Amino acid sequence: MNDRRRKIIHAQRQRLEALKVKVEELKAEAESIRSELEAVRDDEQEAFDNMSANRRSGEPGQNAEASIDNLDTAICALDEIEDLTDLVDAIEALGDAENG
């Protein structure tokens, strides 16, 4: 591999390393958000569980169930942020290309 291509690979690898740092910061923030949303969801679930059967089957119960479902969806979406495997694999592959 010539020096020009090696320099391009090196520069792109550095960009990916910087991106990895930013993603790790975002992951930490997402984990904090996730924890708070789990607490809210648990409180809403407890409130729903403590409703009378009449309220549970009425509009208040339906609204609570919808909120719980939406919170679960958001929490699951935040879980997806936690996997950096693909980014790490890309960095390692560029390192191998640069040195090989």
Jmol script that loads the backbone (N, CA, C; Angstrom):
load data "model"
ATOM      1  N   MET A   1       0.859  -1.177   0.000  1.00  0.00           N
ATOM      2  CA  MET A   1       0.000   0.000   0.000  1.00  0.00           C
ATOM      3  C   MET A   1       0.898   1.231   0.000  1.00  0.00           C
ATOM      4  N   ASN A   2       0.521   2.210  -0.815  1.00  0.00           N
ATOM      5  CA  ASN A   2       1.354   3.411  -0.869  1.00  0.00           C
ATOM      6  C   ASN A   2       1.025   4.354   0.292  1.00  0.00           C
ATOM      7  N   ASP A   3       1.901   5.320   0.478  1.00  0.00           N
ATOM      8  CA  ASP A   3       1.779   6.235   1.623  1.00  0.00           C
ATOM      9  C   ASP A   3       0.502   7.073   1.573  1.00  0.00           C
ATOM     10  N   ARG A   4       0.080   7.476   0.376  1.00  0.00           N
ATOM     11  CA  ARG A   4      -1.131   8.302   0.264  1.00  0.00           C
ATOM     12  C   ARG A   4      -2.355   7.549   0.794  1.00  0.00           C
ATOM     13  N   ARG A   5      -2.519   6.320   0.355  1.00  0.00           N
ATOM     14  CA  ARG A   5      -3.665   5.530   0.826  1.00  0.00           C
ATOM     15  C   ARG A   5      -3.546   5.222   2.319  1.00  0.00           C
ATOM     16  N   ARG A   6      -2.332   4.953   2.763  1.00  0.00           N
ATOM     17  CA  ARG A   6      -2.109   4.678   4.185  1.00  0.00           C
ATOM     18  C   ARG A   6      -2.496   5.903   5.036  1.00  0.00           C
ATOM     19  N   LYS A   7      -2.164   7.101   4.542  1.00  0.00           N
ATOM     20  CA  LYS A   7      -2.514   8.332   5.270  1.00  0.00           C
ATOM     21  C   LYS A   7      -4.031   8.532   5.310  1.00  0.00           C
ATOM     22  N   ILE A   8      -4.702   8.227   4.216  1.00  0.00           N
ATOM     23  CA  ILE A   8      -6.171   8.332   4.178  1.00  0.00           C
ATOM     24  C   ILE A   8      -6.791   7.373   5.190  1.00  0.00           C
ATOM     25  N   ILE A   9      -6.315   6.139   5.201  1.00  0.00           N
ATOM     26  CA  ILE A   9      -6.831   5.153   6.158  1.00  0.00           C
ATOM     27  C   ILE A   9      -6.581   5.614   7.580  1.00  0.00           C
ATOM     28  N   HIS A  10      -5.380   6.125   7.835  1.00  0.00           N
ATOM     29  CA  HIS A  10      -5.048   6.615   9.175  1.00  0.00           C
ATOM     30  C   HIS A  10      -5.992   7.745   9.603  1.00  0.00           C
ATOM     31  N   ALA A  11      -6.234   8.672   8.702  1.00  0.00           N
ATOM     32  CA  ALA A  11      -7.123   9.799   9.022  1.00  0.00           C
ATOM     33  C   ALA A  11      -8.544   9.320   9.311  1.00  0.00           C
ATOM     34  N   GLN A  12      -9.025   8.383   8.527  1.00  0.00           N
ATOM     35  CA  GLN A  12     -10.386   7.878   8.738  1.00  0.00           C
ATOM     36  C   GLN A  12     -10.474   7.075  10.034  1.00  0.00           C
ATOM     37  N   ARG A  13      -9.414   6.353  10.350  1.00  0.00           N
ATOM     38  CA  ARG A  13      -9.394   5.610  11.617  1.00  0.00           C
ATOM     39  C   ARG A  13      -9.431   6.577  12.800  1.00  0.00           C
ATOM     40  N   GLN A  14      -8.701   7.667  12.705  1.00  0.00           N
ATOM     41  CA  GLN A  14      -8.720   8.681  13.771  1.00  0.00           C
ATOM     42  C   GLN A  14     -10.122   9.274  13.916  1.00  0.00           C
ATOM     43  N   ARG A  15     -10.784   9.515  12.795  1.00  0.00           N
ATOM     44  CA  ARG A  15     -12.156  10.034  12.844  1.00  0.00           C
ATOM     45  C   ARG A  15     -13.080   9.042  13.539  1.00  0.00           C
ATOM     46  N   LEU A  16     -12.914   7.750  13.234  1.00  0.00           N
ATOM     47  CA  LEU A  16     -13.740   6.726  13.892  1.00  0.00           C
ATOM     48  C   LEU A  16     -13.450   6.656  15.387  1.00  0.00           C
ATOM     49  N   GLU A  17     -12.187   6.794  15.765  1.00  0.00           N
ATOM     50  CA  GLU A  17     -11.831   6.797  17.192  1.00  0.00           C
ATOM     51  C   GLU A  17     -12.521   7.964  17.907  1.00  0.00           C
ATOM     52  N   ALA A  18     -12.525   9.129  17.273  1.00  0.00           N
ATOM     53  CA  ALA A  18     -13.194  10.293  17.866  1.00  0.00           C
ATOM     54  C   ALA A  18     -14.697  10.061  17.945  1.00  0.00           C
ATOM     55  N   LEU A  19     -15.252   9.442  16.922  1.00  0.00           N
ATOM     56  CA  LEU A  19     -16.672   9.114  16.927  1.00  0.00           C
ATOM     57  C   LEU A  19     -17.006   8.144  18.058  1.00  0.00           C
ATOM     58  N   LYS A  20     -16.127   7.189  18.267  1.00  0.00           N
ATOM     59  CA  LYS A  20     -16.332   6.212  19.345  1.00  0.00           C
ATOM     60  C   LYS A  20     -16.435   6.914  20.704  1.00  0.00           C
ATOM     61  N   VAL A  21     -15.575   7.898  20.942  1.00  0.00           N
ATOM     62  CA  VAL A  21     -15.617   8.649  22.204  1.00  0.00           C
ATOM     63  C   VAL A  21     -16.962   9.356  22.350  1.00  0.00           C
ATOM     64  N   LYS A  22     -17.418   9.979  21.284  1.00  0.00           N
ATOM     65  CA  LYS A  22     -18.705  10.673  21.324  1.00  0.00           C
ATOM     66  C   LYS A  22     -19.850   9.690  21.568  1.00  0.00           C
ATOM     67  N   VAL A  23     -19.792   8.536  20.923  1.00  0.00           N
ATOM     68  CA  VAL A  23     -20.843   7.529  21.099  1.00  0.00           C
ATOM     69  C   VAL A  23     -20.851   7.021  22.534  1.00  0.00           C
ATOM     70  N   GLU A  24     -19.672   6.845  23.120  1.00  0.00           N
ATOM     71  CA  GLU A  24     -19.606   6.405  24.512  1.00  0.00           C
ATOM     72  C   GLU A  24     -20.227   7.431  25.448  1.00  0.00           C
ATOM     73  N   GLU A  25     -20.019   8.716  25.155  1.00  0.00           N
ATOM     74  CA  GLU A  25     -20.651   9.770  25.945  1.00  0.00           C
ATOM     75  C   GLU A  25     -22.167   9.714  25.787  1.00  0.00           C
ATOM     76  N   LEU A  26     -22.628   9.499  24.559  1.00  0.00           N
ATOM     77  CA  LEU A  26     -24.059   9.383  24.310  1.00  0.00           C
ATOM     78  C   LEU A  26     -24.649   8.165  25.014  1.00  0.00           C
ATOM     79  N   LYS A  27     -23.891   7.083  25.032  1.00  0.00           N
ATOM     80  CA  LYS A  27     -24.350   5.876  25.724  1.00  0.00           C
ATOM     81  C   LYS A  27     -24.579   6.153  27.208  1.00  0.00           C
ATOM     82  N   ALA A  28     -23.651   6.875  27.820  1.00  0.00           N
ATOM     83  CA  ALA A  28     -23.781   7.199  29.246  1.00  0.00           C
ATOM     84  C   ALA A  28     -25.018   8.057  29.484  1.00  0.00           C
ATOM     85  N   GLU A  29     -25.235   9.021  28.620  1.00  0.00           N
ATOM     86  CA  GLU A  29     -26.422   9.880  28.740  1.00  0.00           C
ATOM     87  C   GLU A  29     -27.690   9.067  28.524  1.00  0.00           C
ATOM     88  N   ALA A  30     -27.673   8.171  27.541  1.00  0.00           N
ATOM     89  CA  ALA A  30     -28.836   7.324  27.272  1.00  0.00           C
ATOM     90  C   ALA A  30     -29.141   6.419  28.465  1.00  0.00           C
ATOM     91  N   GLU A  31     -28.112   5.918  29.118  1.00  0.00           N
ATOM     92  CA  GLU A  31     -28.311   5.069  30.296  1.00  0.00           C
ATOM     93  C   GLU A  31     -28.973   5.851  31.425  1.00  0.00           C
ATOM     94  N   SER A  32     -28.567   7.102  31.595  1.00  0.00           N
ATOM     95  CA  SER A  32     -29.178   7.954  32.611  1.00  0.00           C
ATOM     96  C   SER A  32     -30.657   8.195  32.298  1.00  0.00           C
ATOM     97  N   ILE A  33     -30.945   8.493  31.050  1.00  0.00           N
ATOM     98  CA  ILE A  33     -32.329   8.702  30.615  1.00  0.00           C
ATOM     99  C   ILE A  33     -33.136   7.433  30.816  1.00  0.00           C
ATOM    100  N   ARG A  34     -32.542   6.310  30.423  1.00  0.00           N
ATOM    101  CA  ARG A  34     -33.215   5.014  30.556  1.00  0.00           C
ATOM    102  C   ARG A  34     -33.585   4.734  32.007  1.00  0.00           C
ATOM    103  N   SER A  35     -32.664   4.989  32.927  1.00  0.00           N
ATOM    104  CA  SER A  35     -32.926   4.758  34.349  1.00  0.00           C
ATOM    105  C   SER A  35     -34.093   5.611  34.856  1.00  0.00           C
ATOM    106  N   GLU A  36     -34.106   6.860  34.443  1.00  0.00           N
ATOM    107  CA  GLU A  36     -35.197   7.742  34.865  1.00  0.00           C
ATOM    108  C   GLU A  36     -36.526   7.293  34.274  1.00  0.00           C
ATOM    109  N   LEU A  37     -36.511   6.877  33.010  1.00  0.00           N
ATOM    110  CA  LEU A  37     -37.748   6.409  32.384  1.00  0.00           C
ATOM    111  C   LEU A  37     -38.249   5.116  33.025  1.00  0.00           C
ATOM    112  N   GLU A  38     -37.336   4.256  33.418  1.00  0.00           N
ATOM    113  CA  GLU A  38     -37.743   3.024  34.106  1.00  0.00           C
ATOM    114  C   GLU A  38     -38.436   3.349  35.426  1.00  0.00           C
ATOM    115  N   ALA A  39     -37.915   4.336  36.146  1.00  0.00           N
ATOM    116  CA  ALA A  39     -38.528   4.736  37.419  1.00  0.00           C
ATOM    117  C   ALA A  39     -39.932   5.296  37.183  1.00  0.00           C
ATOM    118  N   VAL A  40     -40.077   6.118  36.149  1.00  0.00           N
ATOM    119  CA  VAL A  40     -41.393   6.688  35.826  1.00  0.00           C
ATOM    120  C   VAL A  40     -42.357   5.572  35.429  1.00  0.00           C
ATOM    121  N   ARG A  41     -41.869   4.657  34.579  1.00  0.00           N
ATOM    122  CA  ARG A  41     -42.712   3.535  34.158  1.00  0.00           C
ATOM    123  C   ARG A  41     -43.160   2.693  35.350  1.00  0.00           C
ATOM    124  N   ASP A  42     -42.237   2.421  36.267  1.00  0.00           N
ATOM    125  CA  ASP A  42     -42.569   1.628  37.443  1.00  0.00           C
ATOM    126  C   ASP A  42     -43.593   2.341  38.328  1.00  0.00           C
ATOM    127  N   ASP A  43     -43.443   3.656  38.458  1.00  0.00           N
ATOM    128  CA  ASP A  43     -44.430   4.435  39.233  1.00  0.00           C
ATOM    129  C   ASP A  43     -45.797   4.386  38.556  1.00  0.00           C
ATOM    130  N   GLU A  44     -45.805   4.518  37.241  1.00  0.00           N
ATOM    131  CA  GLU A  44     -47.070   4.483  36.499  1.00  0.00           C
ATOM    132  C   GLU A  44     -47.710   3.092  36.607  1.00  0.00           C
ATOM    133  N   GLN A  45     -46.896   2.056  36.553  1.00  0.00           N
ATOM    134  CA  GLN A  45     -47.404   0.689  36.686  1.00  0.00           C
ATOM    135  C   GLN A  45     -48.003   0.479  38.072  1.00  0.00           C
ATOM    136  N   GLU A  46     -47.323   0.992  39.090  1.00  0.00           N
ATOM    137  CA  GLU A  46     -47.830   0.872  40.460  1.00  0.00           C
ATOM    138  C   GLU A  46     -49.157   1.623  40.608  1.00  0.00           C
ATOM    139  N   ALA A  47     -49.231   2.818  40.026  1.00  0.00           N
ATOM    140  CA  ALA A  47     -50.481   3.584  40.075  1.00  0.00           C
ATOM    141  C   ALA A  47     -51.600   2.826  39.374  1.00  0.00           C
ATOM    142  N   PHE A  48     -51.294   2.215  38.235  1.00  0.00           N
ATOM    143  CA  PHE A  48     -52.287   1.426  37.511  1.00  0.00           C
ATOM    144  C   PHE A  48     -52.739   0.231  38.355  1.00  0.00           C
ATOM    145  N   ASP A  49     -51.773  -0.462  38.945  1.00  0.00           N
ATOM    146  CA  ASP A  49     -52.094  -1.635  39.763  1.00  0.00           C
ATOM    147  C   ASP A  49     -52.965  -1.279  40.966  1.00  0.00           C
ATOM    148  N   ASN A  50     -52.827  -0.059  41.458  1.00  0.00           N
ATOM    149  CA  ASN A  50     -53.594   0.370  42.633  1.00  0.00           C
ATOM    150  C   ASN A  50     -54.947   0.988  42.274  1.00  0.00           C
ATOM    151  N   MET A  51     -55.242   1.108  40.990  1.00  0.00           N
ATOM    152  CA  MET A  51     -56.538   1.641  40.559  1.00  0.00           C
ATOM    153  C   MET A  51     -57.639   0.619  40.861  1.00  0.00           C
ATOM    154  N   SER A  52     -58.821   1.150  41.095  1.00  0.00           N
ATOM    155  CA  SER A  52     -59.970   0.255  41.232  1.00  0.00           C
ATOM    156  C   SER A  52     -60.236  -0.395  39.868  1.00  0.00           C
ATOM    157  N   ALA A  53     -60.904  -1.511  39.887  1.00  0.00           N
ATOM    158  CA  ALA A  53     -61.208  -2.217  38.642  1.00  0.00           C
ATOM    159  C   ALA A  53     -61.993  -1.321  37.690  1.00  0.00           C
ATOM    160  N   ASN A  54     -62.863  -0.509  38.242  1.00  0.00           N
ATOM    161  CA  ASN A  54     -63.670   0.416  37.440  1.00  0.00           C
ATOM    162  C   ASN A  54     -62.787   1.427  36.700  1.00  0.00           C
ATOM    163  N   ARG A  55     -61.824   2.015  37.418  1.00  0.00           N
ATOM    164  CA  ARG A  55     -60.928   3.007  36.798  1.00  0.00           C
ATOM    165  C   ARG A  55     -59.981   2.335  35.808  1.00  0.00           C
ATOM    166  N   ARG A  56     -59.532   1.116  36.146  1.00  0.00           N
ATOM    167  CA  ARG A  56     -58.633   0.393  35.252  1.00  0.00           C
ATOM    168  C   ARG A  56     -59.272   0.134  33.891  1.00  0.00           C
ATOM    169  N   SER A  57     -60.533  -0.200  33.893  1.00  0.00           N
ATOM    170  CA  SER A  57     -61.210  -0.510  32.635  1.00  0.00           C
ATOM    171  C   SER A  57     -61.711   0.743  31.922  1.00  0.00           C
ATOM    172  N   GLY A  58     -61.643   1.869  32.593  1.00  0.00           N
ATOM    173  CA  GLY A  58     -62.082   3.128  31.986  1.00  0.00           C
ATOM    174  C   GLY A  58     -60.931   3.894  31.359  1.00  0.00           C
ATOM    175  N   GLU A  59     -61.217   5.144  31.044  1.00  0.00           N
ATOM    176  CA  GLU A  59     -60.225   5.988  30.375  1.00  0.00           C
ATOM    177  C   GLU A  59     -58.930   6.167  31.171  1.00  0.00           C
ATOM    178  N   PRO A  60     -59.000   6.381  32.501  1.00  0.00           N
ATOM    179  CA  PRO A  60     -57.735   6.521  33.245  1.00  0.00           C
ATOM    180  C   PRO A  60     -56.841   5.284  33.121  1.00  0.00           C
ATOM    181  N   GLY A  61     -57.442   4.107  33.180  1.00  0.00           N
ATOM    182  CA  GLY A  61     -56.668   2.877  33.058  1.00  0.00           C
ATOM    183  C   GLY A  61     -56.088   2.705  31.666  1.00  0.00           C
ATOM    184  N   GLN A  62     -56.900   3.031  30.654  1.00  0.00           N
ATOM    185  CA  GLN A  62     -56.421   2.929  29.277  1.00  0.00           C
ATOM    186  C   GLN A  62     -55.264   3.891  29.018  1.00  0.00           C
ATOM    187  N   ASN A  63     -55.380   5.100  29.568  1.00  0.00           N
ATOM    188  CA  ASN A  63     -54.302   6.084  29.416  1.00  0.00           C
ATOM    189  C   ASN A  63     -53.030   5.609  30.115  1.00  0.00           C
ATOM    190  N   ALA A  64     -53.195   5.037  31.303  1.00  0.00           N
ATOM    191  CA  ALA A  64     -52.031   4.530  32.039  1.00  0.00           C
ATOM    192  C   ALA A  64     -51.368   3.391  31.278  1.00  0.00           C
ATOM    193  N   GLU A  65     -52.155   2.473  30.757  1.00  0.00           N
ATOM    194  CA  GLU A  65     -51.591   1.358  29.994  1.00  0.00           C
ATOM    195  C   GLU A  65     -50.857   1.845  28.745  1.00  0.00           C
ATOM    196  N   ALA A  66     -51.430   2.818  28.065  1.00  0.00           N
ATOM    197  CA  ALA A  66     -50.784   3.370  26.871  1.00  0.00           C
ATOM    198  C   ALA A  66     -49.457   4.035  27.253  1.00  0.00           C
ATOM    199  N   SER A  67     -49.447   4.745  28.360  1.00  0.00           N
ATOM    200  CA  SER A  67     -48.210   5.395  28.810  1.00  0.00           C
ATOM    201  C   SER A  67     -47.148   4.360  29.157  1.00  0.00           C
ATOM    202  N   ILE A  68     -47.556   3.306  29.840  1.00  0.00           N
ATOM    203  CA  ILE A  68     -46.618   2.245  30.203  1.00  0.00           C
ATOM    204  C   ILE A  68     -46.042   1.595  28.943  1.00  0.00           C
ATOM    205  N   ASP A  69     -46.890   1.300  27.978  1.00  0.00           N
ATOM    206  CA  ASP A  69     -46.423   0.701  26.721  1.00  0.00           C
ATOM    207  C   ASP A  69     -45.456   1.622  25.989  1.00  0.00           C
ATOM    208  N   ASN A  70     -45.777   2.910  25.936  1.00  0.00           N
ATOM    209  CA  ASN A  70     -44.906   3.869  25.252  1.00  0.00           C
ATOM    210  C   ASN A  70     -43.567   4.011  25.969  1.00  0.00           C
ATOM    211  N   LEU A  71     -43.590   3.986  27.291  1.00  0.00           N
ATOM    212  CA  LEU A  71     -42.340   4.058  28.055  1.00  0.00           C
ATOM    213  C   LEU A  71     -41.490   2.812  27.803  1.00  0.00           C
ATOM    214  N   ASP A  72     -42.133   1.646  27.749  1.00  0.00           N
ATOM    215  CA  ASP A  72     -41.400   0.415  27.439  1.00  0.00           C
ATOM    216  C   ASP A  72     -40.742   0.490  26.060  1.00  0.00           C
ATOM    217  N   THR A  73     -41.449   1.043  25.094  1.00  0.00           N
ATOM    218  CA  THR A  73     -40.905   1.195  23.745  1.00  0.00           C
ATOM    219  C   THR A  73     -39.673   2.103  23.764  1.00  0.00           C
ATOM    220  N   ALA A  74     -39.766   3.206  24.477  1.00  0.00           N
ATOM    221  CA  ALA A  74     -38.636   4.143  24.567  1.00  0.00           C
ATOM    222  C   ALA A  74     -37.445   3.493  25.266  1.00  0.00           C
ATOM    223  N   ILE A  75     -37.710   2.757  26.325  1.00  0.00           N
ATOM    224  CA  ILE A  75     -36.636   2.091  27.069  1.00  0.00           C
ATOM    225  C   ILE A  75     -35.939   1.059  26.179  1.00  0.00           C
ATOM    226  N   CYS A  76     -36.699   0.297  25.426  1.00  0.00           N
ATOM    227  CA  CYS A  76     -36.111  -0.697  24.516  1.00  0.00           C
ATOM    228  C   CYS A  76     -35.267  -0.021  23.443  1.00  0.00           C
ATOM    229  N   ALA A  77     -35.727   1.104  22.942  1.00  0.00           N
ATOM    230  CA  ALA A  77     -34.965   1.834  21.928  1.00  0.00           C
ATOM    231  C   ALA A  77     -33.637   2.321  22.499  1.00  0.00           C
ATOM    232  N   LEU A  78     -33.650   2.768  23.741  1.00  0.00           N
ATOM    233  CA  LEU A  78     -32.409   3.223  24.375  1.00  0.00           C
ATOM    234  C   LEU A  78     -31.440   2.070  24.593  1.00  0.00           C
ATOM    235  N   ASP A  79     -31.957   0.867  24.805  1.00  0.00           N
ATOM    236  CA  ASP A  79     -31.097  -0.308  24.960  1.00  0.00           C
ATOM    237  C   ASP A  79     -30.265  -0.558  23.712  1.00  0.00           C
ATOM    238  N   GLU A  80     -30.795  -0.205  22.545  1.00  0.00           N
ATOM    239  CA  GLU A  80     -30.102  -0.440  21.281  1.00  0.00           C
ATOM    240  C   GLU A  80     -28.820   0.390  21.163  1.00  0.00           C
ATOM    241  N   ILE A  81     -28.730   1.468  21.882  1.00  0.00           N
ATOM    242  CA  ILE A  81     -27.570   2.360  21.806  1.00  0.00           C
ATOM    243  C   ILE A  81     -26.330   1.724  22.437  1.00  0.00           C
ATOM    244  N   GLU A  82     -26.526   0.728  23.261  1.00  0.00           N
ATOM    245  CA  GLU A  82     -25.432   0.201  24.066  1.00  0.00           C
ATOM    246  C   GLU A  82     -24.424  -0.665  23.322  1.00  0.00           C
ATOM    247  N   ASP A  83     -24.690  -1.077  22.104  1.00  0.00           N
ATOM    248  CA  ASP A  83     -23.790  -1.978  21.401  1.00  0.00           C
ATOM    249  C   ASP A  83     -22.868  -1.219  20.457  1.00  0.00           C
ATOM    250  N   LEU A  84     -21.576  -1.207  20.784  1.00  0.00           N
ATOM    251  CA  LEU A  84     -20.573  -0.530  19.951  1.00  0.00           C
ATOM    252  C   LEU A  84     -19.722  -1.515  19.164  1.00  0.00           C
ATOM    253  N   THR A  85     -20.123  -2.766  19.103  1.00  0.00           N
ATOM    254  CA  THR A  85     -19.311  -3.804  18.481  1.00  0.00           C
ATOM    255  C   THR A  85     -18.950  -3.466  17.042  1.00  0.00           C
ATOM    256  N   ASP A  86     -19.916  -3.018  16.257  1.00  0.00           N
ATOM    257  CA  ASP A  86     -19.647  -2.724  14.853  1.00  0.00           C
ATOM    258  C   ASP A  86     -18.627  -1.603  14.686  1.00  0.00           C
ATOM    259  N   LEU A  87     -18.726  -0.589  15.508  1.00  0.00           N
ATOM    260  CA  LEU A  87     -17.792   0.531  15.430  1.00  0.00           C
ATOM    261  C   LEU A  87     -16.383   0.079  15.804  1.00  0.00           C
ATOM    262  N   VAL A  88     -16.270  -0.715  16.854  1.00  0.00           N
ATOM    263  CA  VAL A  88     -14.967  -1.230  17.274  1.00  0.00           C
ATOM    264  C   VAL A  88     -14.374  -2.114  16.184  1.00  0.00           C
ATOM    265  N   ASP A  89     -15.198  -2.960  15.566  1.00  0.00           N
ATOM    266  CA  ASP A  89     -14.726  -3.820  14.477  1.00  0.00           C
ATOM    267  C   ASP A  89     -14.195  -2.990  13.307  1.00  0.00           C
ATOM    268  N   ALA A  90     -14.882  -1.901  12.983  1.00  0.00           N
ATOM    269  CA  ALA A  90     -14.448  -1.035  11.882  1.00  0.00           C
ATOM    270  C   ALA A  90     -13.096  -0.385  12.199  1.00  0.00           C
ATOM    271  N   ILE A  91     -12.931   0.050  13.426  1.00  0.00           N
ATOM    272  CA  ILE A  91     -11.653   0.680  13.836  1.00  0.00           C
ATOM    273  C   ILE A  91     -10.523  -0.341  13.742  1.00  0.00           C
ATOM    274  N   GLU A  92     -10.766  -1.538  14.238  1.00  0.00           N
ATOM    275  CA  GLU A  92      -9.733  -2.573  14.198  1.00  0.00           C
ATOM    276  C   GLU A  92      -9.385  -2.954  12.756  1.00  0.00           C
ATOM    277  N   ALA A  93     -10.388  -3.052  11.903  1.00  0.00           N
ATOM    278  CA  ALA A  93     -10.127  -3.399  10.508  1.00  0.00           C
ATOM    279  C   ALA A  93      -9.301  -2.326   9.814  1.00  0.00           C
ATOM    280  N   LEU A  94      -9.588  -1.063  10.099  1.00  0.00           N
ATOM    281  CA  LEU A  94      -8.792   0.017   9.507  1.00  0.00           C
ATOM    282  C   LEU A  94      -7.370  -0.001  10.038  1.00  0.00           C
ATOM    283  N   GLY A  95      -7.215  -0.328  11.314  1.00  0.00           N
ATOM    284  CA  GLY A  95      -5.867  -0.455  11.871  1.00  0.00           C
ATOM    285  C   GLY A  95      -5.087  -1.549  11.165  1.00  0.00           C
ATOM    286  N   ASP A  96      -5.754  -2.672  10.920  1.00  0.00           N
ATOM    287  CA  ASP A  96      -5.107  -3.768  10.207  1.00  0.00           C
ATOM    288  C   ASP A  96      -4.758  -3.355   8.779  1.00  0.00           C
ATOM    289  N   ALA A  97      -5.658  -2.642   8.123  1.00  0.00           N
ATOM    290  CA  ALA A  97      -5.406  -2.200   6.745  1.00  0.00           C
ATOM    291  C   ALA A  97      -4.243  -1.211   6.698  1.00  0.00           C
ATOM    292  N   GLU A  98      -4.216  -0.320   7.682  1.00  0.00           N
ATOM    293  CA  GLU A  98      -3.165   0.694   7.721  1.00  0.00           C
ATOM    294  C   GLU A  98      -1.791   0.051   7.937  1.00  0.00           C
ATOM    295  N   ASN A  99      -1.755  -0.966   8.756  1.00  0.00           N
ATOM    296  CA  ASN A  99      -0.479  -1.610   9.093  1.00  0.00           C
ATOM    297  C   ASN A  99      -0.130  -2.772   8.181  1.00  0.00           C
ATOM    298  N   GLY A 100      -1.089  -3.176   7.347  1.00  0.00           N
ATOM    299  CA  GLY A 100      -0.857  -4.353   6.514  1.00  0.00           C
ATOM    300  C   GLY A 100      -0.588  -4.027   5.134  1.00  0.00           C
TER     301      GLY A 100
END
end "model"
wireframe off; spacefill off
backbone 0.3
color backbone group
